[in-house]
Amino acid sequence: MFQEKGKVIAIGQVQTGTSPKGEWNKVDFVIETSDQYPKKINFTLFAGAGKQLFTPKVGADVEVSFSIESREYNGKWFSNINAFRVDPVQAGAIPAQQNAVQAPVFEPLPIGYKEGDSDLPF
């Protein structure tokens, strides 16, 4: 599973179809990341039979959870970036720092301290 945050800059037309399991919908949308060198990424969002297709709005800040899949056709390889979850990002929200380690606090040595000075009994 991969995740990427960005602003939605384009949304394609919703496509529909029918399979043995029922009707399905899919839509392509593009986000632009806010990295130092922004990337534009095209995702495909699919909703199977009986599921509601969530379509983000242009200009919305979102976090997309996705997987990448490749397949071969006539000797050429094609890749899809399939979004399976799209969550809105709250404006001004500060992301939680997971696995953050707090730096230890060191007390300064007392003035006039000499190496070997200690009140320890050993």
ChimeraX attribute file (.defattr): number of C-alpha atoms within 10 A of each C-alpha:
attribute: neighborCount
match mode: 1-to-1
recipient: residues
	/A:1	8
	/A:2	9
	/A:3	12
	/A:4	14
	/A:5	19
	/A:6	23
	/A:7	21
	/A:8	22
	/A:9	17
	/A:10	15
	/A:11	17
	/A:12	12
	/A:13	9
	/A:14	13
	/A:15	11
	/A:16	13
	/A:17	11
	/A:18	11
	/A:19	9
	/A:20	6
	/A:21	9
	/A:22	10
	/A:23	14
	/A:24	18
	/A:25	18
	/A:26	18
	/A:27	18
	/A:28	19
	/A:29	20
	/A:30	19
	/A:31	26
	/A:32	19
	/A:33	18
	/A:34	12
	/A:35	9
	/A:36	6
	/A:37	6
	/A:38	11
	/A:39	13
	/A:40	14
	/A:41	15
	/A:42	19
	/A:43	21
	/A:44	16
	/A:45	21
	/A:46	21
	/A:47	16
	/A:48	17
	/A:49	14
	/A:50	11
	/A:51	11
	/A:52	11
	/A:53	15
	/A:54	14
	/A:55	15
	/A:56	17
	/A:57	15
	/A:58	14
	/A:59	13
	/A:60	16
	/A:61	21
	/A:62	21
	/A:63	18
	/A:64	21
	/A:65	17
	/A:66	20
	/A:67	14
	/A:68	12
	/A:69	10
	/A:70	9
	/A:71	10
	/A:72	9
	/A:73	7
	/A:74	5
	/A:75	7
	/A:76	7
	/A:77	9
	/A:78	10
	/A:79	10
	/A:80	14
	/A:81	17
	/A:82	18
	/A:83	21
	/A:84	15
	/A:85	14
	/A:86	18
	/A:87	13
	/A:88	15
	/A:89	16
	/A:90	11
	/A:91	8
	/A:92	6
	/A:93	7
	/A:94	7
	/A:95	8
	/A:96	7
	/A:97	7
	/A:98	6
	/A:99	6
	/A:100	7
	/A:101	7
	/A:102	6
	/A:103	6
	/A:104	6
	/A:105	6
	/A:106	6
	/A:107	6
	/A:108	6
	/A:109	8
	/A:110	7
	/A:111	6
	/A:112	7
	/A:113	9
	/A:114	9
	/A:115	6
	/A:116	6
	/A:117	8
	/A:118	9
	/A:119	6
	/A:120	5
	/A:121	4
	/A:122	4
